[in-house]
Amino acid sequence: MRSLAAIKACHNGPGVFNDFEFLFDPVARSRCTTSMLCAYEAKFQSIFHLCGASTLRCVRLFTTSVVKRLTPHLIKFPESIAGFEQCARAFEARSGIPGIIGAIDGSHIRVAPPKRDQKSYYNRKSFYSVILSAVCDARGAFLCCDVGFPGRMSDSKVLK
């Protein structure tokens, strides 16, 4: 859970948030009954739209914006043989292994699954997710970034 200071930094002045401030204070929470906490947390989520479907939409909107705005300028594979050779030389200088142009990794981002295809999002780690996959060069700069594949997909299918 984020600290109260971190949450307040995103919230300017009084407002709806102040009614729920005690939820982020462990001492204040310990004085509440379980049913009271459940009611306040449900109300907090409904006001601030923290349900899983909204989270999935936010992740998709954010990553779509990043891909559309940053990919053409910052996140791109080399466009020439010379660019690929430069990547390979940088990796070889760093690792001693020739012929590498990028390092790939992925991560599961926990989401509430869409109602129409829940089983596709249930991953091998026993929770619902979408997959974030990225490739970096030897300096750690992104060459490719993609998100949104259903969590059940294998790494090889995501790579294709």
C-alpha positions as CSV (number, residue, x, y, z in Angstrom):
1,M,0.0,0.0,0.0
2,R,1.3,3.5,-0.9
3,S,2.2,5.8,2.0
4,L,-0.2,8.5,3.0
5,A,2.4,11.2,2.0
6,A,2.7,9.7,-1.5
7,I,-1.1,9.7,-1.9
8,K,-1.5,13.3,-0.5
9,A,1.2,14.5,-3.0
10,C,-1.2,13.6,-5.8
11,H,-4.1,15.3,-4.1
12,N,-4.2,19.1,-3.7
13,G,-6.3,20.6,-1.0
14,P,-9.4,19.3,0.8
15,G,-12.0,17.2,-0.8
16,V,-13.5,13.7,-1.0
17,F,-10.1,12.1,-0.3
18,N,-10.1,13.5,3.3
19,D,-13.1,11.4,4.2
20,F,-11.0,8.3,3.5
21,E,-7.7,9.4,4.9
22,F,-7.9,7.1,7.9
23,L,-7.9,4.1,5.5
24,F,-4.2,4.7,4.9
25,D,-3.3,5.0,8.6
26,P,-2.6,1.6,10.3
27,V,-3.5,3.0,13.8
28,A,-6.8,4.5,12.7
29,R,-7.6,1.3,10.7
30,S,-7.1,-0.8,13.8
31,R,-9.9,1.1,15.6
32,C,-12.5,0.2,12.9
33,T,-14.6,-2.9,12.6
34,T,-14.2,-5.2,9.6
35,S,-17.6,-4.3,8.3
36,M,-16.9,-0.6,8.6
37,L,-13.6,-1.0,6.7
38,C,-15.3,-3.0,4.0
39,A,-18.0,-0.3,3.6
40,Y,-15.5,2.5,3.4
41,E,-13.1,0.7,1.0
42,A,-16.0,-0.1,-1.3
43,K,-17.1,3.5,-1.3
44,F,-13.5,4.7,-1.9
45,Q,-13.2,2.3,-4.8
46,S,-16.5,3.5,-6.3
47,I,-15.6,7.1,-6.1
48,F,-12.0,6.7,-7.3
49,H,-12.9,4.0,-9.9
50,L,-10.4,1.5,-8.7
51,C,-12.2,-1.6,-9.8
52,G,-10.3,-4.1,-11.9
53,A,-12.0,-3.3,-15.2
54,S,-11.1,0.3,-14.8
55,T,-7.5,-0.6,-14.0
56,L,-7.3,-2.7,-17.2
57,R,-8.8,0.1,-19.2
58,C,-6.2,2.5,-17.7
59,V,-3.3,0.2,-18.4
60,R,-4.4,-0.2,-22.0
61,L,-5.0,3.5,-22.5
62,F,-1.7,4.4,-21.0
63,T,0.3,1.9,-22.9
64,T,-1.5,2.7,-26.1
65,S,-0.6,6.4,-25.6
66,V,3.0,5.5,-24.9
67,V,3.3,3.3,-27.9
68,K,1.7,5.9,-30.2
69,R,3.6,8.9,-28.9
70,L,7.0,7.4,-27.9
71,T,7.6,4.5,-30.2
72,P,8.2,6.5,-33.4
73,H,10.8,8.6,-31.6
74,L,12.3,6.7,-28.7
75,I,11.3,3.0,-28.8
76,K,12.5,1.4,-32.0
77,F,14.6,-1.3,-33.4
78,P,17.6,-0.3,-35.5
79,E,16.6,0.5,-39.1
80,S,19.8,-0.7,-40.8
81,I,22.3,-3.6,-40.8
82,A,24.8,-1.1,-39.4
83,G,22.4,-0.4,-36.5
84,F,22.0,-4.1,-35.7
85,E,25.8,-4.6,-35.9
86,Q,26.3,-1.7,-33.5
87,C,23.8,-3.3,-31.0
88,A,25.6,-6.7,-31.4
89,R,29.1,-5.1,-30.7
90,A,27.8,-3.3,-27.6
91,F,26.3,-6.6,-26.2
92,E,29.5,-8.5,-27.0
93,A,31.6,-5.8,-25.3
94,R,29.4,-6.1,-22.2
95,S,28.8,-9.9,-22.0
96,G,31.4,-11.5,-24.2
97,I,28.7,-13.2,-26.2
98,P,28.6,-12.4,-29.9
99,G,25.4,-11.9,-32.0
100,I,23.0,-10.5,-29.4
101,I,21.0,-7.4,-30.4
102,G,18.5,-7.2,-27.5
103,A,17.5,-8.7,-24.2
104,I,13.8,-9.6,-23.8
105,D,11.8,-10.0,-20.7
106,G,8.2,-10.0,-19.7
107,S,6.0,-9.5,-16.7
108,H,2.4,-10.3,-15.7
109,I,0.3,-7.3,-14.7
110,R,-2.6,-8.3,-12.4
111,V,-6.0,-7.3,-13.8
112,A,-9.6,-8.1,-13.5
113,P,-10.4,-10.2,-16.6
114,P,-13.0,-9.2,-19.2
115,K,-16.2,-11.1,-18.7
116,R,-16.3,-12.5,-22.2
117,D,-13.0,-14.3,-22.1
118,Q,-11.8,-14.8,-18.5
119,K,-10.0,-18.1,-19.0
120,S,-7.5,-16.5,-21.5
121,Y,-6.3,-14.1,-18.8
122,Y,-5.8,-16.7,-16.1
123,N,-2.0,-17.4,-16.0
124,R,0.2,-20.2,-14.8
125,K,0.9,-18.2,-11.6
126,S,-2.8,-18.6,-10.7
127,F,-4.1,-15.1,-11.2
128,Y,-5.6,-13.0,-14.0
129,S,-3.1,-10.8,-15.9
130,V,-2.0,-9.2,-19.1
131,I,1.6,-9.6,-20.3
132,L,4.0,-6.7,-20.6
133,S,6.9,-7.6,-22.9
134,A,10.0,-5.5,-23.7
135,V,13.3,-5.7,-25.5
136,C,16.3,-3.5,-24.5
137,D,19.6,-2.8,-26.0
138,A,23.0,-3.1,-24.2
139,R,22.5,0.3,-22.6
140,G,19.0,-0.6,-21.3
141,A,17.2,1.6,-23.8
142,F,13.9,0.1,-25.0
143,L,13.9,-1.3,-28.6
144,C,10.4,-2.7,-28.3
145,C,7.6,-2.6,-25.7
146,D,4.2,-4.2,-25.9
147,V,1.4,-4.9,-23.4
148,G,-2.0,-6.4,-23.4
149,F,-1.5,-10.0,-24.4
150,P,-3.8,-12.3,-22.2
151,G,-1.8,-13.8,-19.3
152,R,-2.4,-17.4,-20.4
153,M,-0.3,-16.9,-23.6
154,S,3.1,-18.6,-23.7
155,D,6.3,-16.6,-24.0
156,S,6.9,-18.0,-27.5
157,K,3.5,-16.8,-28.7
158,V,4.0,-13.3,-27.2
159,L,7.4,-13.2,-29.0
160,K,5.9,-14.1,-32.4
